Amino acid sequence: MIAELHARDVALIHDATIEPSAGLTVLTGETGAGKTALLSSIKLLVGERADAGQVREGAPGLEVEGRLFLRDADEDGVVVRRRVSADGRGRVELDGRMASVRELATRVGASVDLCGQHEHQRLLAVQTHVELLDSWIGAPAADALAGYRDALSAADEAARELERVRELGRATGERLDEAAFVLRRIDEVDPREGELEEIEAQLPRVEHGEALMAAAAGARELLSGDAGACDALADAVRALEEASRFDESLGRWAKALESALIDVEDVSGELRDYADEVDFDPEELERLQARLAALEGLRRAYGPRMDDVLARREEAREVVAAAGDGGELERRAERELRRREAELAEAADALDAVRAEAAPRLAAAVTEQMASLEMGSASLEVEQGRLPRAEWGRRGPSRVEFLYRPGAGLTARPLRRIASGGEVSRVMLALKVVLGEADDCETLVFDEVDAGVGGATAVALAGVLARLAQTHQVIVVTHLAQVAVAAEKHYLVRKSAGEGGVPETSLVEISGEDRVAEVARMLSGDTGEASRDLAREMLASRGRA
C-alpha cells in the first residue's frame, strides 16, 4: 500500500505530495491539468523504466519518494527514493541503501498494478490468464501445478538421459578406440575418490619419519626423563604444599602446578605413543611416491582435478559399455522415459481437471460483475485446450485464454481482438473484484477506467470501485462525479503558470465546499448553485458531505 508519494520536477509537477487512503482515492481535474505526471511518478516508484523526457523543463533532474507498506516489510514500511537526471542517469534507493531498478520492480512493483486504458498488457497477454485463474483457485491449483512441474522436470531429465545414451551408442570407431584407451589407462592406476588427498597428507609423515620420531622421543625425555620437567614440577608441588601450612596462598599455587603436572604427564604419554607409531619404512615411502606420481600423471592428462579423472573414466566406460551391450542401456533409458511420461500425463490430467472445474465458476463470477457495470449481456468465457506434448511448459499442459462475448448470440473471441479500451477497463475491473484477496497486488491504480461511461453505468462503476476498495488500496483518475463522491480522499489536480512561464501542476486534497465545487464542475461544467446543490446531495448520499 502506498502511504505517501512525493514528486519533484516530474513533467509538469514541480513539487507535489499525496497521501492516498487505504481504500478509494480519486484524482480529478480539467483535461490537460497534468494527472499523467502523477501516474508517471507512481510508475517510477514501482520500478518502471525511466526516461529523461520525464524531467520537468529547466530542472536538473526529477525525484520521486514514497513510503509503502508491503506484506513482507516491517511496521515502518519501505522507503523508496528514485532520481533521474536530465541526461538520463538514474539512482535508486531502498531504505537508504543503493539498489537496482530490477530490485525495485521485484520488491515493490509486484504490489502495485497500473491499470490504465492503454496499459492492459497483463489482461491482454494470454500467458497471464492461467496465472489469474490459478490465483483465484488458490491452494488446489498451486498443489496440482507443483506436482505437474516436478513430473515435467523428471520427464525432461529422462529424455536428456535417453539422448545421451543414444549419443553414446552412435560412437564411431575412432571415438570407441579412444574411450577404450582412456579406460585402460585409468583402470591400470585404478584411482579411488579421495585417494590423492590422503597420500598428500600421509607422504610428509613417511618422508620425515626419522625426524618426527626423534623429535617426539626427545621431547618426551625432557618431560619425563631423569631431572625432567615432571620431576621438577613434582618437587615444586611438594615444596609449596609443605610451606602452605604457614601460608594458605601457597596452597593455591601448589594445586595449579599439580594440574599442570597432570597435563605434562598426559602429553608425555601421548608423545611416547606417537614415537612408537612412527616408523620410517623406505619401501612404504617408495610405494607412496610411485602412487602419487601415477595419480598426478592421470590428473595432468585428464584433469585438472581428480574428480575430472573419475568422471572421464565413467564417460569412457559408458561409451565402451554402450558399444557392447546390444542396446540394453538404451532400452533401459527408454523404459524410464516411458515411466516418467506416464507420471507426467497423470499430473497434467490432474492439473487440467482442477482448472476445468474452476474456470466456469470464475467466468460466471466475472460475468456477474460485468453485468453490474452495465455491460448488458456481455460475458467472459475461459477456454482451455491441451497443447501438443512438445509445447508443454511450466505453466501447464494446456492453453488457457479468456474470451469476450459482446452479447448473447454473438461469437466469443479473444479479449484482445474484440473489446474496446473501455470494455477492457471494465472487464479488468470486474476481474479485480472477483479475485479480491487472491490477487497479489495490494494497490490498484486506474487511469480512465471510466472512458465512455455515463448515466447508470457511472453509478454502477462507482459501486464496483467502492467494493474493490474493501480488499485493495484503489487510486483512480476519473472524470465521473459518481466515482468522485464515492472516494474516501479526493485530490484536485490543477495547472497554473509557473516560474519562467513553464506550466506547473499542483495536487491539493479537497473537502467541504471545495469538494462540492469540484463535483459540481464535473457534473455540469460550472459551479452554479444548482450544480452545487446536486453535488451536495450526491456527497451526502455517500456519507461524504
LINBELUR-V166938 format. One record per pair of residues at least 6 apart in sequence whose ideal C-beta (glycine too) atoms are under 6 Angstrom apart, sorted by the first residue. I is the first residue (numbers start at 1). J is the second residue. Records with the same first field share a line. If there is no record, write none. Layout:
# LINBELUR-V166938
I = J  J
This chain:
# LINBELUR-V166938
1 = 69  442  443  473
2 = 20  68  443
3 = 67  69
4 = 19  67
5 = 18  66
6 = 17  65
7 = 13  16  41  64
8 = 15  63
9 = 56  59  62
10 = 37  40  41  54  62
11 = 37  40  54
12 = 34  37  503  505
13 = 37  505
14 = 504
16 = 507
18 = 491  507
20 = 475
21 = 488  489
22 = 473
23 = 469  488
24 = 465  469  474  487  488
25 = 475  487  489
26 = 476  478  484  487  490
27 = 35  477  491  493
28 = 484  518
29 = 492  493  494
33 = 493  494  495
34 = 493  495  505
35 = 477  493
37 = 505
39 = 447
40 = 54
41 = 64
42 = 445
44 = 64  82
45 = 64  66  80
46 = 108  109  112
47 = 101  104  105  109
50 = 84  90
52 = 86  88
55 = 61  62  86
57 = 502
60 = 86
61 = 83  84  85  86
62 = 84
63 = 83
64 = 82
65 = 81
66 = 80
67 = 77  79
68 = 77  78
69 = 77
70 = 78  111
79 = 95
81 = 93
82 = 92
83 = 91
84 = 90
92 = 99  101  104
111 = 442
112 = 443
113 = 441  444
114 = 445
115 = 428  444  446
116 = 447
117 = 421  425  448  451
120 = 424
122 = 128
123 = 428
124 = 416
126 = 401
129 = 400  401  402
130 = 395  400
133 = 400
134 = 141
135 = 438
136 = 362  435  438
137 = 358
140 = 354
141 = 354
144 = 350  351  354
145 = 351
147 = 347
148 = 347  348  351
149 = 394
151 = 343  344  347
152 = 344
154 = 340
155 = 340  341  344
158 = 336  337  340
159 = 337
161 = 333
162 = 333  337
165 = 329  330  333
168 = 318  319  322
169 = 322  330
171 = 319
176 = 323
179 = 316  319  320
180 = 320
182 = 316
183 = 316  317  320
186 = 313
189 = 294  298
191 = 295
196 = 295  306
199 = 288  292
203 = 288
206 = 284  285  288
209 = 278  280
210 = 280
212 = 278
213 = 275  278
216 = 271  274  275
217 = 275
219 = 271
220 = 268  271  272
222 = 228
223 = 229  230  264  268
224 = 230  268
229 = 264
230 = 264  265
233 = 257  261
236 = 257
237 = 254  257  258
240 = 250  253  254
241 = 254
243 = 250
244 = 250  251
298 = 309
299 = 306
302 = 309  312
322 = 329
348 = 397
351 = 396
352 = 398
356 = 384
359 = 382
363 = 380  381  382
365 = 434
366 = 380  430  431  434
367 = 379  380
369 = 430  433  434
370 = 378  430
372 = 460
373 = 426  460  461  464
374 = 456  457  460
377 = 407  408
378 = 406  407
379 = 405
380 = 402
381 = 403  412
383 = 401  403
384 = 398  400
385 = 398  399
386 = 398
387 = 399
402 = 415
403 = 412
404 = 415  418  419
405 = 412
422 = 451  452
425 = 449
429 = 449  464
432 = 468
433 = 464  467  468
436 = 471
437 = 471
443 = 473
444 = 472  474
445 = 475
446 = 476
447 = 477
450 = 461  478  480
453 = 461
458 = 480  482
459 = 482
462 = 482  483  486
465 = 474
466 = 486
468 = 474
481 = 519  522  523
484 = 519
485 = 519  538  539  542  544
486 = 542
490 = 510  515
491 = 507  509
492 = 508  510  518
493 = 507
494 = 506
495 = 503  505
496 = 504
498 = 504
510 = 518
516 = 532  535  536
517 = 527
519 = 535
520 = 527  531  532  535
521 = 527
523 = 531  534
524 = 531
539 = 545
